[in-house]
């Protein structure tokens, strides 16, 4: 890391210190977001949940993150990472308490749905890190931020089952150990929100924090890209419609037919409203055009969206189901051992995601991402072969090999995101991040109908589609023009 220009133990360097504060904030949001996954066996037994209800909780956990990442992307571009991350951390802590106090499936479902908002924290740090590091280092820096932060799901899997056993003593109540474990993550989130607000700045001293000229949608630079942008918003609403259908009387039955119909109508109305907002943001461009100096290609954003749907989308889906996968496949395992085995998937984030960013910085954005997605597909084909006849150690090694390419691919995606258009990094990261959740919803929906082996093969097939899409990605070159608030123009290095 130091040889690449980043000395990660140099706390006197403001950049490095900010990077550490950022990744730990992201780490905590992932601990909070996935605290339930390794405790599902306890929760299922405590509240007598059915298998369909457990799978509904998995989907609910990633649903709200789709619109949340879009909204947070807009807010962070407008108000800055420091304030928005602080608010998210504080809200996360309070929502944790709601889930810990739930006494029915309906209360669990509502709290889990609300906790999906926590997953938007990732977007905030992407903008923050991009403000502090130059283009030649941003891939590695974003990889450290994302990889070490994503490790929060592994930390939850490794520690919370044991914490639940500890809290499940006589003093706390034997049936309530999981509640105390989850509530403890909420306390940590609240406390760190205060620390983050006091210690972090949005930009280095003397730097300009570029903001979009208008809020409510991405600024595009051609009429063709305007239409393309509208089309790329459709899957975001489609994923929410799929979720609603999964909760309808025909499936889990959490929502009535009337409520489902109201949600469908609401999604159509919300999509129409967003299209109108996007039109208002881009009205001047549609009328007058955009000078060549300020243009960028929206296809860059679209390709990164698709790549992240397969990389991070598969990680979200797989992390959510892995503890149960190991319990069901290897019947001799207990929940603690299954949680430890499953944690190996997210454990790879510590090196894989920074590695993907470093490879992208060094060898090129498109080439790196293409190779990683191809290897990802092969990794999931391998996971589809895991059965009870396998030694557990071999199953874990296969899982970790696959996860390396998944998370390195995520690092390669976000090595590129900050280089598309600096002032809109939050919104671009938000859209890519939302597509990650679209992928998770689709994959988890598939899981609710098929077995584990077919589930892994579907992800592999989706990766093949993403591989084709990545071939249309263009390497960033030279500089892009950004406009200061006083109207002056500044050239920002992107390659």
C-alpha positions in Angstrom: 0.0 0.0 0.0 2.8 2.4 0.9 4.5 1.6 -2.4 1.4 2.7 -4.3 1.6 6.1 -2.7 -0.7 5.4 0.3 0.9 5.0 3.7 -2.1 3.7 5.6 -0.4 4.1 9.1 0.5 7.7 8.7 -2.0 9.4 11.0 -0.3 12.8 10.5 -1.5 12.8 6.9 -5.0 14.4 6.8 -5.9 12.3 3.7 -5.1 9.0 5.5 -6.8 10.0 8.7 -10.0 11.0 6.7 -9.9 7.6 4.9 -9.8 5.7 8.2 -12.7 7.7 9.6 -14.6 7.1 6.4 -14.1 3.3 6.1 -15.0 2.8 9.8 -18.2 4.7 9.3 -19.1 2.5 6.4 -18.0 -0.6 8.4 -20.5 0.3 11.2 -23.3 0.8 8.7 -22.7 -2.7 7.4 -22.5 -4.2 10.9 -25.9 -2.6 11.5 -27.3 -3.6 8.1 -26.4 -7.2 8.3 -26.6 -7.8 12.0 -29.7 -10.0 11.5 -28.1 -12.4 9.0 -26.0 -14.5 11.4 -28.8 -14.4 14.0 -31.6 -15.6 11.7 -31.6 -19.0 13.3 -32.1 -17.5 16.8 -34.7 -15.0 15.4 -36.6 -17.8 13.6 -36.8 -19.9 16.7 -37.6 -17.0 19.1 -40.6 -15.8 17.0 -41.5 -19.1 15.3 -41.0 -17.7 11.8 -41.7 -19.8 8.7 -39.1 -20.3 5.9 -41.1 -17.9 3.6 -41.1 -15.2 6.3 -37.3 -15.6 6.8 -36.8 -15.2 3.0 -39.1 -12.2 3.0 -36.9 -10.5 5.6 -33.8 -11.1 3.4 -35.5 -9.3 0.5 -36.9 -6.5 2.7 -33.4 -5.8 4.1 -32.2 -4.6 0.7 -35.3 -3.1 -0.7 -35.3 0.5 0.7 -31.6 0.9 -0.2 -32.6 1.2 -3.8 -34.3 4.7 -3.5 -32.2 5.5 -0.4 -28.9 5.5 -2.4 -30.4 7.7 -5.0 -31.7 10.2 -2.4 -28.5 10.1 -0.4 -26.4 10.7 -3.5 -28.4 13.9 -4.2 -28.1 15.0 -0.5 -24.4 14.4 -0.2 -23.6 16.3 -3.4 -25.6 19.2 -2.1 -24.8 19.3 1.7 -21.5 17.4 2.0 -20.5 14.0 3.4 -19.8 15.1 6.9 -23.3 16.2 7.8 -25.1 13.4 5.8 -23.0 10.6 7.2 -23.5 11.8 10.7 -27.3 11.9 10.3 -27.3 8.4 8.7 -25.2 6.9 11.6 -27.5 8.4 14.2 -30.6 7.3 12.4 -29.1 3.8 12.0 -28.7 3.4 15.7 -32.3 4.3 16.4 -33.6 1.9 13.8 -31.5 -0.9 15.3 -33.4 -0.5 18.6 -36.7 -0.9 16.7 -35.6 -4.2 15.2 -34.3 -5.5 18.6 -37.6 -4.7 20.3 -39.8 -6.4 17.6 -42.2 -9.1 18.9 -43.9 -10.2 15.6 -43.1 -10.9 12.0 -44.9 -7.7 11.0 -42.8 -5.6 13.4 -39.6 -7.4 12.2 -40.5 -6.8 8.6 -41.2 -3.1 9.1 -38.0 -2.5 11.0 -35.9 -4.5 8.5 -37.4 -2.6 5.7 -36.5 0.7 7.4 -33.0 -0.5 8.1 -32.4 -0.9 4.4 -31.9 2.9 4.4 -28.6 2.2 6.3 -27.1 0.7 3.2 -27.0 4.1 1.5 -24.0 5.0 3.7 -21.6 3.6 1.1 -22.4 6.4 -1.3 -21.4 9.1 1.1 -17.9 7.9 1.6 -17.3 7.5 -2.2 -17.8 11.2 -2.6 -15.7 12.0 0.6 -12.8 9.9 -0.5 -12.8 11.3 -4.1 -12.5 14.8 -2.6 -9.3 13.8 -0.7 -7.4 11.7 -3.2 -6.0 12.4 -6.8 -7.1 10.3 -9.8 -3.9 8.2 -9.8 -4.7 7.0 -6.2 -8.5 7.2 -6.1 -9.0 3.5 -7.2 -6.9 2.2 -4.3 -8.3 4.7 -1.8 -11.9 3.8 -2.8 -11.0 0.2 -2.6 -9.7 0.5 0.9 -12.8 2.5 1.9 -15.2 0.0 0.3 -13.3 -3.2 1.2 -12.6 -2.5 4.8 -16.1 -1.1 5.2 -17.8 -4.1 3.6 -15.9 -6.2 6.1 -18.6 -5.1 8.5 -20.9 -7.9 7.3 -18.1 -10.4 8.1 -17.5 -8.9 11.5 -21.2 -9.2 12.3 -21.2 -12.8 11.2 -18.1 -13.6 13.3 -19.1 -11.8 16.5 -22.8 -11.5 16.8 -23.7 -15.2 17.3 -21.2 -15.4 20.1 -22.5 -12.0 21.5 -26.1 -13.4 21.4 -24.9 -16.5 23.4 -23.2 -14.2 25.9 -26.2 -11.9 26.3 -28.5 -15.0 26.5 -27.6 -15.6 30.1 -29.9 -15.4 33.1 -29.5 -11.6 33.6 -30.5 -10.6 30.1 -33.0 -13.4 29.4 -32.2 -16.6 27.5 -34.6 -15.9 24.7 -33.4 -12.3 24.2 -29.7 -12.7 23.5 -30.1 -11.8 19.8 -32.0 -8.6 20.8 -29.2 -7.3 23.0 -26.6 -8.2 20.4 -28.4 -6.1 17.7 -29.1 -3.3 20.1 -25.4 -3.1 20.9 -24.6 -2.3 17.3 -27.1 0.5 17.5 -25.3 2.0 20.4 -22.0 1.9 18.5 -23.5 3.6 15.5 -24.9 6.5 17.7 -21.6 7.1 19.4 -19.6 7.1 16.2 -21.9 9.5 14.6 -20.8 12.1 17.1 -17.1 11.2 16.5 -17.5 11.5 12.8 -19.1 14.9 12.9 -16.3 16.3 15.2 -13.3 14.8 13.3 -14.1 14.9 9.5 -14.0 17.7 6.9 -15.7 17.5 3.5 -12.5 18.6 1.6 -8.9 19.4 2.2 -8.2 23.0 3.3 -8.4 25.3 0.4 -10.2 22.9 -1.9 -13.5 23.6 -3.6 -16.5 21.3 -3.0 -18.2 21.2 -6.4 -21.9 21.0 -6.4 -24.4 20.2 -9.2 -26.1 23.2 -10.7 -29.5 21.6 -9.9 -30.8 18.8 -7.7 -33.4 16.1 -8.5 -31.5 14.1 -11.1 -28.3 13.6 -13.0 -27.3 16.3 -15.5 -26.8 14.6 -18.8 -25.2 16.3 -21.9 -27.1 15.1 -24.9 -30.7 14.3 -25.9 -29.8 10.6 -26.5 -28.3 10.3 -23.0 -31.5 12.0 -21.6 -33.6 9.1 -23.0 -31.0 6.5 -22.0 -31.1 7.9 -18.4 -34.9 7.7 -18.2 -34.7 4.0 -19.4 -32.0 3.1 -16.9 -34.4 4.3 -14.1 -37.0 1.7 -15.0 -35.2 -1.3 -13.3 -35.1 0.6 -10.0 -38.8 0.8 -9.8 -39.2 -2.7 -11.3 -37.2 -4.1 -8.4 -39.5 -2.4 -5.9 -42.5 -3.8 -7.8 -41.1 -7.3 -7.5 -40.6 -6.8 -3.8 -44.2 -5.7 -3.4 -45.4 -8.8 -5.3 -43.3 -11.0 -3.1 -45.1 -9.6 -0.1 -48.6 -9.9 -1.6 -51.2 -12.5 -0.6 -50.1 -14.7 -3.4 -46.7 -15.2 -1.6 -45.9 -14.1 2.0 -49.1 -12.3 2.6 -47.6 -9.4 4.5 -49.4 -6.9 2.3 -53.1 -7.0 1.3 -54.2 -6.8 -2.3 -55.4 -3.3 -1.8 -52.1 -2.2 -0.3 -50.2 -3.9 -3.1 -52.3 -2.1 -5.7 -51.7 1.2 -4.0 -48.0 0.6 -4.0 -48.0 -0.2 -7.7 -49.9 3.0 -8.5 -47.5 4.9 -6.2 -44.5 3.5 -8.0 -45.9 4.6 -11.4 -46.6 8.0 -10.0 -43.2 8.3 -8.4 -41.5 7.3 -11.7 -43.5 9.9 -13.5 -42.5 12.5 -10.9 -38.9 11.6 -11.2 -39.0 11.8 -15.0 -40.4 15.3 -14.6 -37.6 16.3 -12.2 -35.0 14.9 -14.5 -36.6 17.0 -17.3 -36.4 20.1 -15.2 -32.7 19.5 -14.4 -31.9 19.0 -18.1 -34.3 21.4 -19.7 -31.6 23.9 -20.6 -29.5 21.2 -22.1 -32.4 19.9 -24.2 -33.0 23.4 -25.5 -29.5 24.8 -26.0 -27.2 21.8 -26.0 -23.9 21.5 -24.0 -20.4 22.7 -25.1 -18.0 19.9 -25.9 -15.8 20.8 -23.0 -18.5 19.9 -20.4 -19.8 16.7 -22.0 -19.6 13.2 -20.6 -21.1 9.9 -21.9 -24.0 8.5 -19.8 -23.2 5.1 -21.1 -20.2 5.1 -18.7 -22.7 5.3 -15.8 -25.0 2.7 -17.3 -22.2 0.1 -17.8 -21.0 0.7 -14.2 -24.6 0.2 -13.0 -24.9 -3.2 -14.7 -21.4 -4.3 -13.4 -22.3 -3.3 -9.9 -25.7 -5.1 -10.1 -23.7 -8.3 -10.6 -20.8 -7.7 -8.3 -22.3 -6.0 -5.2 -25.8 -7.3 -6.0 -24.5 -10.9 -5.8 -22.5 -10.1 -2.6 -25.6 -8.7 -0.9 -27.7 -11.7 -1.8 -25.1 -14.3 -0.9 -24.1 -12.7 2.4 -27.7 -12.7 3.4 -28.2 -16.4 2.7 -24.8 -18.0 3.4 -25.3 -18.8 7.1 -28.5 -20.6 6.3 -26.8 -22.2 3.3 -24.1 -23.7 5.4 -26.6 -24.8 8.1 -28.8 -26.5 5.5 -26.0 -28.1 3.5 -23.8 -29.3 6.4 -26.4 -30.5 9.0 -23.8 -31.1 11.7 -23.0 -27.4 12.0 -24.3 -25.2 14.8 -25.3 -21.5 14.1 -22.0 -20.1 15.5 -19.9 -22.3 13.3 -22.1 -21.7 10.3 -21.8 -17.9 10.9 -18.0 -18.2 11.1 -17.8 -20.2 7.9 -20.1 -17.7 6.0 -18.0 -14.8 7.3 -15.2 -16.0 5.0 -17.1 -14.6 2.0 -17.1 -11.0 3.3 -13.7 -11.4 5.0 -12.1 -11.2 1.5 -13.1 -7.6 1.3 -10.1 -6.6 3.4 -7.7 -7.2 0.5 -9.9 -8.0 -2.6 -11.7 -4.7 -3.0 -8.6 -2.5 -2.5 -6.8 -4.9 -4.8 -9.4 -4.4 -7.5 -9.0 -0.6 -7.2 -5.2 -0.9 -7.3 -5.4 -3.2 -10.4 -7.7 -0.7 -12.1 -5.4 2.2 -11.3 -2.4 0.3 -12.7 -3.7 -1.7 -15.7 -6.8 0.1 -16.9 -10.4 0.4 -16.0 -12.1 -1.7 -18.7 -9.5 -4.5 -18.9 -9.4 -5.0 -15.1 -13.2 -5.1 -14.8 -13.6 -7.5 -17.7 -11.2 -10.1 -16.3 -12.6 -9.8 -12.8 -16.3 -10.3 -13.9 -15.3 -13.3 -16.0 -13.5 -14.9 -13.0 -16.5 -14.0 -10.9 -18.8 -16.0 -13.2 -16.5 -19.1 -12.9 -16.4 -18.7 -9.1 -20.2 -18.9 -8.9 -20.2 -22.0 -11.1 -17.8 -23.5 -8.6 -20.1 -22.6 -5.6 -23.0 -24.3 -7.4 -21.2 -27.6 -7.1 -20.9 -27.5 -3.3 -22.8 -30.3 -1.5 -22.9 -32.2 1.8 -20.3 -34.6 0.3 -17.7 -31.9 0.2 -15.3 -31.3 3.1 -16.3 -28.1 4.8 -12.8 -26.7 4.4 -13.0 -27.1 0.6 -16.4 -25.5 0.5 -15.1 -22.5 2.4 -12.1 -22.2 0.1 -14.3 -22.3 -3.0 -16.5 -19.6 -1.5 -13.6 -17.4 -0.6 -12.0 -17.8 -4.1 -15.3 -16.7 -5.7 -15.7 -13.8 -3.2 -12.2 -12.5 -4.1 -13.3 -11.8 -7.7 -16.7 -10.4 -6.6 -15.2 -7.8 -4.3 -12.2 -7.0 -6.5 -14.8 -6.3 -9.2 -16.6 -3.9 -6.9 -13.3 -2.1 -6.3 -12.8 -1.8 -10.0 -16.3 -0.4 -10.5 -15.8 2.3 -7.9 -12.3 3.1 -9.1 -14.0 4.4 -12.2 -17.1 6.1 -10.6 -15.4 9.3 -9.3 -13.7 9.8 -12.7 -17.0 10.2 -14.7 -18.0 13.7 -13.5 -16.6 15.0 -10.2 -19.4 17.3 -9.0 -22.0 14.5 -9.5 -20.0 11.7 -7.9 -22.5 11.3 -5.2 -25.4 10.8 -7.6 -23.5 8.5 -9.9 -22.4 6.4 -6.9 -25.9 6.5 -5.7 -27.3 5.1 -9.0 -24.6 2.5 -9.2 -25.2 1.5 -5.6 -28.9 1.3 -6.2 -28.3 -1.1 -9.1 -26.3 -3.2 -6.6 -29.5 -3.5 -4.6 -31.6 -4.2 -7.7 -29.3 -7.1 -8.4 -29.7 -8.3 -4.8 -33.5 -8.1 -5.0 -33.6 -10.1 -8.2 -31.2 -12.7 -7.0 -33.0 -13.2 -3.7 -36.3 -13.4 -5.5 -34.8 -16.2 -7.6 -33.6 -17.9 -4.5 -37.2 -18.0 -3.1 -38.2 -20.2 -6.0 -35.1 -22.4 -6.7 -32.5 -24.4 -4.9 -29.0 -23.1 -3.9 -27.2 -24.6 -6.9 -29.6 -22.9 -9.4 -29.3 -19.7 -7.5 -25.5 -19.6 -7.9 -25.8 -20.5 -11.6 -28.2 -17.7 -12.3 -25.7 -15.2 -10.8 -23.0 -16.7 -13.1 -25.2 -16.3 -16.1 -25.9 -12.6 -15.1 -22.2 -12.1 -14.9 -21.8 -13.1 -18.5 -24.2 -10.4 -19.5 -22.3 -7.9 -17.4 -19.0 -9.0 -19.2 -20.5 -8.0 -22.5 -21.7 -4.6 -21.2 -18.2 -3.8 -19.8 -16.8 -4.0 -23.3 -18.6 -0.7 -24.1 -16.8 1.1 -21.2 -14.3 3.8 -22.3 -11.1 4.6 -20.4 -11.1 8.1 -18.8 -8.5 10.4 -20.4 -7.0 13.7 -19.6 -9.2 16.2 -17.7 -12.9 17.1 -17.3 -14.2 20.7 -16.8 -15.9 21.6 -13.6 -17.7 24.9 -12.8 -17.1 26.7 -9.5 -19.9 28.5 -7.7 -18.6 31.8 -9.0 -18.8 30.6 -12.6 -15.1 30.1 -13.2 -14.0 26.9 -14.9 -11.5 24.4 -13.4 -9.9 21.4 -15.1 -9.9 18.2 -13.0 -7.5 15.3 -13.7 -9.3 12.0 -14.5 -6.6 9.9 -16.2 
